[in-house]
Amino acid sequence: MIFGPLACFLSFYIEMGSLMRRPPWVPEGMDLDRPAAARVYDYYLGGSHNFAADREMARKAITMWPDLPQIMRANRAFLRRSVTFLAERGFTRFLDIGSGIPTFGAVHEVAREIQPDSRVVYVDKDPVAVAHSRLLLQDDPLSTVVDADLTDPAELLARPEVVELLAAGEPVALLLVAVLHFVTDEQDPEGIIRTLREALPPGSALAICHASIEGRPDQAATHQDLYNRTPTPLTMRSVERITGFFDGFDLVEPGVVYLPQWRPDEPTVVAEHPERMVGLVGVGLLP
Amino acid sequence: MTASQPAGERDLAASATDPDTPDSDQWARLLRGSQGVAMHPGALNRLVSRTVELLHDAQRAEPLDVGAAAEAGALLVESHFTDSELLSRAIGLLSAGDGRAPSAELAGAFAAGWASALRERTLQEQEAIRLAADTARRDAERALRESEARFRALFESAAIGIGIGDVEGNILAANKALQQIFGARPEDMQGRRVNDLVHPEDTPGVWEAYEELVSGKREHFSFDKPYYRQDGEVVWTHLTCSLIRDDDGTPVYQVAMLEDITDRYRLQERLRHQATHDPLTGLPNRSAFFERLEAIFEDPEPGARFGLCYVDLDGFKVVNDSLGHEMGDQLLAAVALRLEAALRPLGHLVARLGGDEFVVLLEDCRGEAEAVAAAKTVLAALAKPVPIDGHRLAVGASVGVLERPVAATTPMAAVRAADLTLYRAKAEGRGRWTLFDPQRNARAVSRYAVSVRMPVALDRGEFFIDYQPLCLLADGSLAAVEALVRWRHPQLGVLGPDEFIGTAEETGLIMPLGRWVLEQACGQAADWVGEFGDRAPQVNVNLAVRQVRNAGLVSDIDRILRDTGLAPERLTLEITESAVVGPKDESLRALHSLVDMGVSLAVDDFGTGWSNLAYLRDLPVSGLKIAGSFVSDLKDSGREQVLGWRIVSGLVSLAHTLGLTVTAEGVENADHADRLRTMGCDRAQGWHFGRPMRPEQIAERIVKVGEE
């Protein structure tokens, strides 16, 4: 016989264990001995915002796949080009989910070259990345950092900073750059995007960069394996799946393409084998 | 070798005369191939121009401007050109030139600036990320502390008692509610062990479940469990115990949650006591007694014996009727107290079954002697009068004693046997005990089997009717037949009326049974009339006392006669003397109505009851039947024989004086028949004239007589 208070107490325990992804007062584990995606990414880009475990993993990955630093730079370049593109179209509000450690070319810097009063809400679930971003941005009144998880979009959208960004009703540029491939199929990436899309004001935009199994299938498996040993396993997806993420958005030219092919700064500069840059990218606009 | 940017034009102008290391184009390509990919083209071009300008300036100076070259290296690091591969290729471009001496120096200065800036940057970034990590850790720790504080608050202020222990059974923490349940101060709980919390009333299995839990074989269990409070009182709790494992699944802690259910438990106990105890005397009641008795039979040791003393107070009804129920109740309570006081110390259970009936249950009885001793104890306990409200009430008891091996009987059979034994004790005179007698019991049980079975027997057609001839003594002809009901009992075989009519009267079944016999007999008589006309016999049917007193008797018989078509004159109803109590009896009117209808009445078994001859004047009877015992008991010779015949003779003349026909029953031989005929007795019945027989045999007899 379980009676009132005991039932409450027990269910509370049970919820902690299984039902609630993130109980309000228990932080996620912070283990610097395990590599974290944000810091590994920083290493690829030549940064030193990383620890031994991150470097060890990044070096292993580069040994297997020497193009990786180049791919990461291309990714960074896409972020810059897409933010520039959107700022030029008048966007002043950006929601960068999976922002990691913004070493250089951070969204607020790029956007403000065109829209000086751009607001950016950075979102990441890595506590170190969040802490670092907060230190960097503590004097920036128009930028905020939110500790939230993309896989719980409802909770993410409920954060005051996000609510405030969306509340004005002005178009918001949602950036999911190099983050969706850390969402597993079980976590339903389409559903997550749908939830986010429904919260966006009309005229908003979505930019995606996603690791793809097209181009280099020989490399994809081992790379995926390597990430599967981290707290952030990697799921590479097909061009169809990635194009499908833009359901409800109108894809801008040239659609979903390899990283270097998306609106290059100088068409002549595009490398000879764009498929080597295995990230597929695209930008869509909400009607 | 052209540059589109204005900044490049100046370089171009300078290149004609200035040193051309590095080549602007090659330099731009180098940077664009590295980190420059990620940069805005304008920013990249600005970086290219500025670094080329610095490097060229450095070479123009005499001696070489080491600072400018180093600044170029630092600028690249600042723009994230931190790749060592880039450095190596940059040095290649710087030293390529035309082999002039400053190239090596220039490359060296550039590399030093680059390295120094990278070192600075690396240290800064490491510091930044450390700071971020520390901040994050502090945040996490603060969140953990807050979380822990919340849990502690929850733990401390929970309304339910919570205790945490390790798997060795050491109690590590107990919250306030738990301390309250145990009536303990925090220091009282320190150093206590779970295993110390044993209570003699622990539910079987609770400690087995506990062992399974701490050894990791089960995750939790729930029990109602008593504990001793610090002050020695008992507190009843609902306990739920759960196991907590570490990340590897190894059991580390146990969490016990306890709710004080003492009040609820006491209430339950009280309700249970009420359900199993007699409110008047406080003794266990009938259901409690049967529970205990049945428990004896559940899993007996071989050779186990038990005893029962069925006790019934003598004369209790008199007390109740004369002094009132309240006094009766006080007497019962006093009796209960005495029995309890006398028998409880012997280890026996005393229960009240109801009314003035008590029972003593002897578990693990050592033999008949012990059971008899218990019965004697009962009688001795009630020997002295009971003083109540100034009265001294003498109350005796009768005791039926049964002592049996458990294996030899069942609870129900034992109780029945003890009850029957008690009634023998009553019948044999009060104030005594009687021991169970298997043979007498068997007879009594068969009577019991009769009463139990009888209600369904009628529906199942287990009754049938035999007919016994009544003949005229004058010529031996068949005058009438007496309908005699029989019961083909499935276990006991064919039973005669003597064996079940008494029970039928007690149970009331006599009414439907009597009606059925009337229907059958009248129907049969009518059939014979249809077949044989005047040669058909009349039919005699017995009426039981209850039937005579039944208001529906007249209409029943009227209906039956009309249904069967039998003429009323052909029906004689035999009644006993006891059927009619006196001249004002209501049943007298019914009997008159029957006679008015044309039906005859005869007094059966005349001479055996308490006969007030006066009633014969009032009864509209037309015949007497002299009880069979008068004739069949007649000896062949001697003084008794003479006396016997005189009595019979007297009865015959009495009847004739009253104008009644006389039938002698129990006539077993021709000699008796002759003497009766000589005396003027009208009719005779008995084996000499024919035993009870099937109706077909009666018919055969009529046919045979007709043929002669």
Chai-1 contact restraints between the chains, C-beta under 6 A:
chainA,res_idxA,chainB,res_idxB,connection_type,confidence,min_distance_angstrom,max_distance_angstrom,comment,restraint_id
A,P5,B,A159,contact,1.0,0.0,6.0,A-B,restraint_1
A,P5,B,I160,contact,1.0,0.0,6.0,A-B,restraint_2
A,L6,B,I160,contact,1.0,0.0,6.0,A-B,restraint_3
A,L6,B,M257,contact,1.0,0.0,6.0,A-B,restraint_4
A,W25,B,E146,contact,1.0,0.0,6.0,A-B,restraint_5
A,W25,B,S147,contact,1.0,0.0,6.0,A-B,restraint_6
A,W25,B,R150,contact,1.0,0.0,6.0,A-B,restraint_7
A,V26,B,S147,contact,1.0,0.0,6.0,A-B,restraint_8
A,P27,B,A140,contact,1.0,0.0,6.0,A-B,restraint_9
A,P27,B,A143,contact,1.0,0.0,6.0,A-B,restraint_10
A,M30,B,A136,contact,1.0,0.0,6.0,A-B,restraint_11
A,M30,B,R137,contact,1.0,0.0,6.0,A-B,restraint_12
A,M30,B,A140,contact,1.0,0.0,6.0,A-B,restraint_13
A,L32,B,A133,contact,1.0,0.0,6.0,A-B,restraint_14
A,G46,B,H80,contact,1.0,0.0,6.0,A-B,restraint_15
A,G46,B,T82,contact,1.0,0.0,6.0,A-B,restraint_16
A,G46,B,D83,contact,1.0,0.0,6.0,A-B,restraint_17
A,S48,B,T122,contact,1.0,0.0,6.0,A-B,restraint_18
A,S48,B,E125,contact,1.0,0.0,6.0,A-B,restraint_19
A,S48,B,Q126,contact,1.0,0.0,6.0,A-B,restraint_20
A,H49,B,E125,contact,1.0,0.0,6.0,A-B,restraint_21
A,H49,B,I129,contact,1.0,0.0,6.0,A-B,restraint_22
A,R73,B,V37,contact,1.0,0.0,6.0,A-B,restraint_23
A,R73,B,A38,contact,1.0,0.0,6.0,A-B,restraint_24
A,R76,B,A38,contact,1.0,0.0,6.0,A-B,restraint_25
A,A77,B,V37,contact,1.0,0.0,6.0,A-B,restraint_26
A,A77,B,A38,contact,1.0,0.0,6.0,A-B,restraint_27
A,F104,B,H80,contact,1.0,0.0,6.0,A-B,restraint_28
A,G105,B,A38,contact,1.0,0.0,6.0,A-B,restraint_29
A,P127,B,A136,contact,1.0,0.0,6.0,A-B,restraint_30
A,V128,B,A132,contact,1.0,0.0,6.0,A-B,restraint_31
A,V128,B,A133,contact,1.0,0.0,6.0,A-B,restraint_32
A,V128,B,A136,contact,1.0,0.0,6.0,A-B,restraint_33
A,A131,B,A132,contact,1.0,0.0,6.0,A-B,restraint_34
A,A131,B,T135,contact,1.0,0.0,6.0,A-B,restraint_35
A,A131,B,A136,contact,1.0,0.0,6.0,A-B,restraint_36
A,H132,B,A132,contact,1.0,0.0,6.0,A-B,restraint_37
A,L135,B,A132,contact,1.0,0.0,6.0,A-B,restraint_38
A,D265,B,P41,contact,1.0,0.0,6.0,A-B,restraint_39
